[in-house]
Amino acid sequence: MKINTCIIISFLLFTTTCLSQVKTTAKHVDLMIVNAQILTMNKDKKVYDNGVIVIKGNKIIAIGNNTLTSSYKAKKTIDADGDIAMPGMINLHNHIPMIAFRGLGENGEKDRLFKFFFPLEKKMLSRNLIRIASRQAAMELALSGVTMVADMYYHEDEVAKSVAQVGIRGVLGETVMQFPVVDAPKPYGGFDYAKKYIAEWKNHPLITPAIAPHATYTVTPEWLLKSKSLAEKEDVPMLVHIAESAGEKQLISERINPIAKDKSIIQYLEDMGFLSDKLLAAHVIYLDKNDMKILKKYGVGISHNPKANLRAATGISPAWEMYKMKLDIGLGTDGPMSSNQMDIFNVMSYAASAARTTSKDGTRFTPYELVDMATMGGARALDMEDEIGSLEVGKKADIIIVDTDAVNTQPNYDPYATIAFAAYPQNVTHTIVDGKVIVENGELTTIDIQEHNKQWIPLTQKVAEFAKTLE
């Protein structure tokens, strides 16, 4: 009995020591997401049905099944309880300060651009409005699962302040155009503004400053090429509206360059020497197969904005053909006066509906392909696919969690279909950017909304008073 007792005691001591050693060798990390249905969006289309994501600092250091939990000890653990965890969505085209004007001139105005849009900008725009409105928009984006937005507007340094304050990423372009605007009283004054802004915001962890020559019909070849030269010198993106309307070639030939009428817009830009892999082109509706080959040759990124284009009746992009040709194409909303909503959930459905209706082919854009465009497609278009767009070891921890227990997300037979066709922005429970939880249980953690509203509500009251004079 004494021998057996000694053996038992020795065994217990050995076991306790081993368990203690296992516990002490667990790696300390900052955040773990457990019990998640993980859509990695990697090249193998890997899905973990009961998965774990391990985050240290701003990066994913491990991803796999629930056995990972024994190897790590996290400061904070989020139990997804079976909900979908996926890469944050990327909104590739916006003008977020225009959220201050959302909902105005919506009653079928034929001259909405001149009756509402231009007068509102001329009278109401200021640094203050742009900063406050950008904060409002960035909050909406974060709550709807957008972790990266590409934006082009004025006083983009103020946009950057607000986007960074909320905590999402931004590729934010300062507008350059031939007309005087709020931050540039002289034509093309945005160019010098952009140089200063880029110098101030370069190397920020969340903000990528950019230059944004407005469009081919508002910027001469000389200034387009100057913008390209600056983008290359500073190694920053360049954002431009391209091939957006049926009359664009006519506008270019009348206002800018007569030779444009004999070429497609894409050929015009290639011959000019403007196309580049630093270019993110918004809309890109009016082009043919040869134009697509040209865009692919130069690695041009494309923002497909089907909701805004359908709503404005500007046309339907051949996005399906571009996607199948493996161009770098993702999804955007355009500004809040063009699409009103800024989430990417509803844009996925519009993309599928537009492609299927125009082709009379109900198979175009599978749910997986739509989610791919919303995540990795956007990352490829921005040349950031090595950093964001999928959930993989070594990539930035930009992650959202989508509730699959909501009435509208049940049953969840196919998680890609749930995301592309069933989920609402309000189903986003958590938004994580650069390893930081900025939305938790559907609530923003970075902004005091009551304090924000003390600025936002008086601002919208002023806009409303002026808008009455435009009716």
C-alpha positions as CSV (number, residue, x, y, z in Angstrom):
1,M,0.0,0.0,0.0
2,K,2.8,2.4,0.9
3,I,4.4,1.7,-2.5
4,N,1.1,2.3,-4.3
5,T,0.5,5.5,-2.4
6,C,4.0,6.8,-3.4
7,I,3.3,5.9,-7.0
8,I,0.0,7.7,-7.0
9,I,1.5,10.8,-5.3
10,S,4.4,10.8,-7.7
11,F,2.0,10.5,-10.7
12,L,-0.2,13.4,-9.4
13,L,2.9,15.6,-8.9
14,F,4.1,14.7,-12.4
15,T,0.8,15.4,-13.9
16,T,0.4,18.7,-12.1
17,T,3.9,19.8,-13.2
18,C,3.2,18.9,-16.8
19,L,-0.1,20.8,-16.8
20,S,1.6,23.7,-15.2
21,Q,4.3,23.6,-17.9
22,V,1.7,23.5,-20.6
23,K,-0.1,26.5,-19.1
24,T,3.1,28.5,-18.8
25,T,4.3,27.7,-22.3
26,A,1.0,29.0,-23.8
27,K,1.9,32.0,-25.9
28,H,0.5,35.4,-24.8
29,V,-1.4,37.2,-27.5
30,D,-3.7,40.2,-27.6
31,L,-6.9,38.8,-29.1
32,M,-8.5,35.5,-30.0
33,I,-11.8,34.9,-31.9
34,V,-13.1,31.4,-31.1
35,N,-16.1,29.3,-32.2
36,A,-16.3,31.1,-35.6
37,Q,-17.3,30.0,-39.1
38,I,-14.3,31.5,-40.8
39,L,-14.3,32.5,-44.4
40,T,-10.6,33.0,-45.0
41,M,-11.0,34.1,-48.6
42,N,-7.6,32.7,-49.3
43,K,-6.7,31.1,-52.7
44,D,-7.8,27.7,-51.4
45,K,-11.2,29.1,-50.4
46,K,-10.6,27.5,-46.9
47,V,-13.5,27.6,-44.5
48,Y,-13.2,26.6,-40.8
49,D,-16.6,25.7,-39.3
50,N,-15.4,25.9,-35.7
51,G,-12.4,28.1,-36.2
52,V,-10.0,30.2,-34.2
53,I,-8.2,33.4,-35.2
54,V,-5.2,34.5,-33.1
55,I,-4.0,38.1,-33.2
56,K,-0.9,39.7,-31.8
57,G,-0.4,43.4,-32.3
58,N,-2.0,44.2,-35.6
59,K,-1.5,40.9,-37.4
60,I,-3.0,37.4,-37.6
61,I,-0.4,35.0,-36.2
62,A,-2.5,31.8,-36.3
63,I,-5.7,30.6,-37.8
64,G,-7.2,27.1,-37.7
65,N,-9.6,24.8,-35.7
66,N,-10.4,25.0,-32.0
67,T,-7.3,23.1,-31.0
68,L,-5.4,26.4,-31.2
69,T,-7.0,27.6,-28.0
70,S,-4.7,25.4,-25.9
71,S,-1.6,27.0,-27.4
72,Y,-2.5,30.7,-26.7
73,K,-3.5,32.9,-23.8
74,A,-5.2,36.1,-25.0
75,K,-5.8,39.3,-23.2
76,K,-9.2,39.4,-24.8
77,T,-11.3,36.6,-26.3
78,I,-14.4,37.0,-28.5
79,D,-16.7,34.0,-28.6
80,A,-18.3,34.2,-32.1
81,D,-20.8,31.4,-31.1
82,G,-21.0,30.1,-34.6
83,D,-21.2,33.4,-36.4
84,I,-19.3,34.2,-39.6
85,A,-15.9,35.7,-39.2
86,M,-14.5,37.1,-42.5
87,P,-12.2,39.8,-43.9
88,G,-13.4,43.3,-43.5
89,M,-15.1,44.7,-46.6
90,I,-13.5,47.3,-48.9
91,N,-15.5,50.2,-50.3
92,L,-13.4,51.2,-53.3
93,H,-15.1,54.5,-54.3
94,N,-16.7,57.2,-52.2
95,H,-17.0,60.9,-51.4
96,I,-17.8,60.5,-47.8
97,P,-18.2,64.1,-46.7
98,M,-21.3,64.3,-49.0
99,I,-23.2,62.4,-46.3
100,A,-24.1,65.9,-45.0
101,F,-26.2,66.3,-48.2
102,R,-27.7,62.8,-48.3
103,G,-31.4,62.7,-49.2
104,L,-31.6,66.1,-50.9
105,G,-33.0,66.6,-54.4
106,E,-34.4,63.1,-54.5
107,N,-37.8,63.8,-56.1
108,G,-36.9,63.2,-59.7
109,E,-35.0,66.4,-60.4
110,K,-33.7,66.4,-63.9
111,D,-31.0,69.0,-63.1
112,R,-30.1,67.6,-59.7
113,L,-26.4,68.2,-60.3
114,F,-26.9,71.9,-61.0
115,K,-29.9,72.6,-58.8
116,F,-28.7,70.8,-55.6
117,F,-25.3,69.4,-55.9
118,F,-23.2,72.4,-57.0
119,P,-25.1,75.0,-54.9
120,L,-24.8,72.9,-51.8
121,E,-21.0,72.5,-52.3
122,K,-20.5,76.2,-53.1
123,K,-22.4,77.4,-50.1
124,M,-21.9,74.8,-47.4
125,L,-18.5,73.2,-47.8
126,S,-15.9,74.0,-45.2
127,R,-13.1,72.3,-43.3
128,N,-15.5,72.0,-40.4
129,L,-18.3,70.4,-42.4
130,I,-15.9,68.0,-44.1
131,R,-14.4,66.9,-40.8
132,I,-17.7,66.3,-39.0
133,A,-19.4,64.7,-42.0
134,S,-16.5,62.4,-42.6
135,R,-16.7,61.2,-39.0
136,Q,-20.4,60.5,-39.4
137,A,-19.7,58.5,-42.6
138,A,-16.7,56.6,-41.2
139,M,-18.9,55.5,-38.2
140,E,-21.5,54.2,-40.6
141,L,-18.8,52.4,-42.6
142,A,-17.3,50.8,-39.5
143,L,-20.8,49.7,-38.2
144,S,-21.6,48.1,-41.6
145,G,-18.4,46.0,-41.7
146,V,-16.3,48.2,-44.0
147,T,-12.7,48.3,-42.8
148,M,-11.2,50.2,-45.7
149,V,-12.6,53.0,-47.8
150,A,-11.2,54.7,-50.9
151,D,-12.3,58.3,-51.0
152,M,-11.8,61.4,-53.2
153,Y,-12.9,64.9,-52.2
154,Y,-11.6,68.2,-50.9
155,H,-9.7,69.0,-47.7
156,E,-8.8,65.3,-47.6
157,D,-6.6,65.9,-44.6
158,E,-9.8,66.6,-42.6
159,V,-11.3,63.4,-44.0
160,A,-8.1,61.6,-42.9
161,K,-8.4,62.9,-39.4
162,S,-12.0,61.6,-39.0
163,V,-11.4,58.2,-40.7
164,A,-8.4,57.6,-38.4
165,Q,-10.4,58.8,-35.4
166,V,-13.1,56.2,-36.0
167,G,-10.3,53.6,-36.7
168,I,-10.9,52.3,-40.2
169,R,-8.4,52.3,-43.0
170,G,-8.6,54.9,-45.8
171,V,-7.0,55.4,-49.2
172,L,-7.9,59.1,-49.3
173,G,-7.3,61.2,-52.5
174,E,-7.1,64.9,-52.6
175,T,-9.0,66.2,-55.7
176,V,-7.3,68.0,-58.5
177,M,-9.5,69.7,-61.2
178,Q,-9.6,72.7,-63.5
179,F,-12.2,74.7,-61.6
180,P,-11.8,76.6,-58.3
181,V,-13.1,74.6,-55.4
182,V,-13.4,75.0,-51.6
183,D,-9.8,74.1,-50.8
184,A,-8.2,75.5,-54.0
185,P,-9.3,78.9,-55.2
186,K,-7.2,78.6,-58.3
187,P,-7.6,76.0,-61.0
188,Y,-5.6,72.9,-60.3
189,G,-4.8,74.3,-56.8
190,G,-5.5,70.8,-55.4
191,F,-2.2,69.6,-56.8
192,D,-0.1,71.6,-54.4
193,Y,-2.6,70.9,-51.6
194,A,-2.1,67.2,-52.4
195,K,1.7,67.4,-52.2
196,K,1.5,68.9,-48.7
197,Y,-1.2,66.5,-47.5
198,I,0.7,63.4,-48.8
199,A,3.8,64.5,-47.0
200,E,1.9,65.0,-43.7
201,W,0.0,61.6,-43.8
202,K,2.5,59.3,-45.5
203,N,3.4,56.2,-43.3
204,H,0.3,56.5,-41.1
205,P,-0.8,53.0,-39.9
206,L,-4.4,53.5,-41.2
207,I,-4.3,56.3,-43.8
208,T,-2.8,56.0,-47.3
209,P,-2.8,59.5,-48.8
210,A,-3.4,59.7,-52.5
211,I,-3.9,62.2,-55.3
212,A,-7.2,62.3,-57.2
213,P,-7.3,64.0,-60.6
214,H,-11.1,64.3,-60.8
215,A,-11.9,62.9,-64.3
216,T,-10.7,62.8,-67.9
217,Y,-13.1,65.6,-68.8
218,T,-12.1,68.0,-65.9
219,V,-8.3,67.5,-66.0
220,T,-6.1,68.2,-69.0
221,P,-3.4,65.7,-70.1
222,E,-0.7,67.9,-68.7
223,W,-2.2,67.7,-65.2
224,L,-3.1,64.1,-65.4
225,L,0.5,63.3,-66.2
226,K,1.7,65.7,-63.4
227,S,-0.6,63.7,-61.0
228,K,0.8,60.4,-62.2
229,S,4.4,61.7,-61.7
230,L,3.6,62.8,-58.1
231,A,2.0,59.4,-57.4
232,E,5.1,57.6,-58.7
233,K,7.5,59.9,-56.9
234,E,5.7,59.5,-53.5
235,D,4.6,55.9,-54.1
236,V,0.9,56.6,-53.4
237,P,-2.3,55.7,-55.3
238,M,-4.1,57.8,-57.9
239,L,-7.9,57.9,-58.0
240,V,-9.8,59.0,-61.1
241,H,-13.4,58.8,-62.5
242,I,-13.0,57.0,-65.9
243,A,-15.5,56.1,-68.6
244,E,-18.5,56.9,-66.4
245,S,-21.0,58.3,-68.9
246,A,-22.0,57.8,-72.5
247,G,-21.2,61.4,-73.3
248,E,-17.8,61.5,-71.7
249,K,-15.8,61.3,-74.9
250,Q,-17.8,64.2,-76.3
251,L,-17.0,66.2,-73.1
252,I,-13.3,65.5,-73.4
253,S,-13.1,66.4,-77.0
254,E,-15.0,69.7,-76.4
255,R,-13.4,70.8,-73.2
256,I,-10.0,69.2,-73.1
257,N,-8.6,67.5,-76.2
258,P,-10.3,67.2,-79.7
259,I,-8.4,64.0,-80.5
260,A,-10.3,62.1,-77.8
261,K,-13.4,61.7,-80.1
262,D,-11.5,59.3,-82.3
263,K,-10.5,56.9,-79.6
264,S,-12.0,55.0,-76.7
265,I,-11.3,56.7,-73.3
266,I,-9.0,53.9,-72.3
267,Q,-7.0,54.2,-75.6
268,Y,-6.9,57.9,-75.1
269,L,-5.3,57.5,-71.7
270,E,-2.9,54.8,-72.8
271,D,-1.7,56.9,-75.7
272,M,-1.2,59.8,-73.3
273,G,1.0,57.5,-71.0
274,F,-1.3,57.9,-68.1
275,L,-2.2,54.3,-67.2
276,S,-0.4,52.8,-64.3
277,D,-0.7,50.1,-61.6
278,K,-1.1,53.0,-59.1
279,L,-4.3,54.0,-60.8
280,L,-7.7,53.1,-59.2
281,A,-10.4,53.8,-61.8
282,A,-13.9,54.5,-60.6
283,H,-17.0,53.3,-62.6
284,V,-15.4,52.1,-65.9
285,I,-18.7,51.5,-67.7
286,Y,-18.0,52.4,-71.4
287,L,-15.3,50.1,-72.7
288,D,-14.8,47.0,-74.9
289,K,-12.7,43.8,-74.7
290,N,-9.7,45.6,-76.2
291,D,-9.9,48.3,-73.5
292,M,-10.1,45.6,-70.8
293,K,-6.9,44.0,-72.2
294,I,-5.2,47.4,-71.9
295,L,-6.3,47.9,-68.3
296,K,-5.1,44.5,-67.4
297,K,-1.7,45.1,-69.1
298,Y,-1.1,48.1,-66.9
299,G,-2.6,46.5,-63.7
300,V,-5.2,49.3,-63.3
301,G,-7.6,48.8,-60.3
302,I,-11.3,49.1,-60.9
303,S,-14.1,50.1,-58.6
304,H,-17.4,48.7,-59.8
305,N,-20.3,50.8,-58.4
306,P,-23.5,49.1,-59.7
307,K,-26.0,50.6,-57.3
308,A,-24.9,54.2,-58.0
309,N,-24.7,53.6,-61.7
310,L,-28.2,52.0,-61.9
311,R,-29.7,54.7,-59.7
312,A,-28.3,57.5,-61.9
313,A,-29.1,55.6,-65.1
314,T,-25.5,56.2,-66.3
315,G,-25.1,52.6,-67.6
316,I,-24.1,49.1,-66.5
317,S,-20.5,48.2,-66.3
318,P,-19.3,44.9,-68.0
319,A,-18.0,43.9,-64.6
320,W,-18.6,40.2,-65.1
321,E,-16.3,40.2,-68.2
322,M,-13.6,42.1,-66.3
323,Y,-13.8,39.8,-63.4
324,K,-13.5,36.7,-65.6
325,M,-10.5,38.3,-67.4
326,K,-8.9,38.6,-64.0
327,L,-8.7,42.3,-63.9
328,D,-8.3,43.8,-60.4
329,I,-11.9,44.7,-59.7
330,G,-13.7,45.3,-56.5
331,L,-16.9,47.1,-55.3
332,G,-17.7,50.6,-54.3
333,T,-20.8,52.7,-53.5
334,D,-19.9,56.1,-54.8
335,G,-20.8,59.1,-52.6
336,P,-23.8,59.3,-50.2
337,M,-25.7,61.5,-52.7
338,S,-25.3,58.9,-55.4
339,S,-26.0,55.6,-53.6
340,N,-27.3,56.9,-50.1
341,Q,-26.1,53.7,-48.4
342,M,-22.4,53.0,-47.9
343,D,-22.3,49.4,-47.0
344,I,-21.1,46.7,-49.4
345,F,-23.7,44.1,-48.5
346,N,-26.3,45.6,-50.8
347,V,-23.8,46.4,-53.5
348,M,-23.1,42.7,-53.9
349,S,-26.7,42.0,-54.7
350,Y,-26.8,44.9,-57.2
351,A,-23.7,43.6,-58.9
352,A,-25.3,40.2,-59.4
353,S,-28.6,41.6,-60.5
354,A,-27.1,44.0,-63.1
355,A,-24.9,41.3,-64.6
356,R,-27.6,38.7,-64.7
357,T,-30.3,41.1,-66.1
358,T,-28.2,42.5,-68.9
359,S,-26.9,39.1,-70.0
360,K,-30.1,37.2,-69.3
361,D,-27.9,34.7,-67.6
362,G,-28.9,33.9,-64.0
363,T,-25.5,32.2,-63.2
364,R,-23.4,35.3,-63.4
365,F,-21.6,36.2,-60.1
366,T,-21.8,33.3,-57.7
367,P,-22.0,34.2,-54.0
368,Y,-18.4,33.3,-53.5
369,E,-17.4,35.6,-56.4
370,L,-19.3,38.5,-54.9
371,V,-17.7,38.1,-51.5
372,D,-14.3,37.8,-53.3
373,M,-14.9,41.2,-55.0
374,A,-16.0,42.7,-51.7
375,T,-12.8,41.6,-50.0
376,M,-9.8,40.4,-52.0
377,G,-11.0,42.2,-55.1
378,G,-10.8,45.5,-53.4
379,A,-7.3,44.6,-51.9
380,R,-6.0,43.7,-55.4
381,A,-7.4,46.9,-56.9
382,L,-5.4,48.8,-54.3
383,D,-2.3,46.6,-54.6
384,M,-2.7,45.7,-51.0
385,E,-3.5,42.0,-51.4
386,D,-0.4,41.1,-49.4
387,E,-1.7,43.0,-46.4
388,I,-5.5,42.8,-46.3
389,G,-8.4,41.2,-48.1
390,S,-8.1,37.7,-46.6
391,L,-7.6,36.0,-43.3
392,E,-4.1,34.5,-43.4
393,V,-1.1,34.3,-41.1
394,G,1.0,37.5,-41.5
395,K,-1.8,39.7,-42.8
396,K,-3.3,42.7,-41.0
397,A,-6.1,41.8,-38.6
398,D,-9.0,43.5,-40.4
399,I,-11.9,41.2,-39.5
400,I,-15.7,41.4,-39.2
401,I,-18.1,39.1,-37.4
402,V,-21.6,38.7,-38.9
403,D,-24.5,37.4,-36.8
404,T,-26.0,34.2,-38.3
405,D,-28.7,33.8,-35.6
406,A,-30.7,36.8,-36.8
407,V,-34.0,36.1,-38.4
408,N,-32.7,37.3,-41.8
409,T,-29.5,35.2,-41.8
410,Q,-31.3,31.9,-41.0
411,P,-30.9,29.3,-42.3
412,N,-27.2,29.6,-43.0
413,Y,-26.7,26.7,-45.4
414,D,-24.1,28.5,-47.6
415,P,-22.2,31.3,-45.7
416,Y,-21.2,33.0,-48.9
417,A,-24.9,33.2,-50.0
418,T,-25.8,34.5,-46.5
419,I,-23.3,37.3,-46.8
420,A,-24.0,38.2,-50.5
421,F,-27.8,38.0,-50.5
422,A,-29.3,37.8,-47.0
423,A,-27.2,39.8,-44.5
424,Y,-27.9,43.4,-43.6
425,P,-25.3,45.9,-42.4
426,Q,-26.9,45.7,-39.0
427,N,-25.9,42.0,-38.7
428,V,-22.3,43.1,-38.2
429,T,-21.6,42.5,-34.5
430,H,-17.8,43.2,-34.4
431,T,-15.4,45.2,-36.6
432,I,-11.7,44.8,-36.0
433,V,-9.2,46.9,-37.8
434,D,-5.4,46.7,-37.4
435,G,-6.0,44.3,-34.5
436,K,-8.2,46.8,-32.6
437,V,-11.9,46.2,-31.8
438,I,-13.7,49.3,-33.0
439,V,-17.2,47.8,-33.1
440,E,-18.2,45.4,-30.3
441,N,-21.6,43.9,-30.0
442,G,-22.9,46.4,-32.6
443,E,-21.6,49.5,-30.7
444,L,-18.7,51.8,-31.7
445,T,-15.9,51.7,-29.2
446,T,-13.9,54.6,-30.6
447,I,-16.4,57.5,-30.8
448,D,-18.7,59.1,-28.2
449,I,-21.8,59.4,-30.4
450,Q,-23.5,61.9,-28.1
451,E,-20.5,64.2,-28.3
452,H,-20.3,63.8,-32.0
453,N,-24.0,64.6,-32.4
454,K,-23.4,68.0,-30.7
455,Q,-21.6,68.9,-33.8
456,W,-23.4,66.8,-36.4
457,I,-27.0,67.8,-35.6
458,P,-26.5,71.6,-35.8
459,L,-24.5,71.1,-39.0
460,T,-27.4,69.2,-40.7
461,Q,-29.9,71.9,-39.5
462,K,-27.9,74.5,-41.3
463,V,-27.8,72.4,-44.5
464,A,-31.5,71.8,-44.2
465,E,-32.2,75.6,-44.0
466,F,-30.2,76.3,-47.1
467,A,-31.6,73.4,-49.0
468,K,-35.1,75.0,-48.6
469,T,-33.9,77.8,-50.8
470,L,-33.1,75.3,-53.6
471,E,-36.6,73.8,-53.8
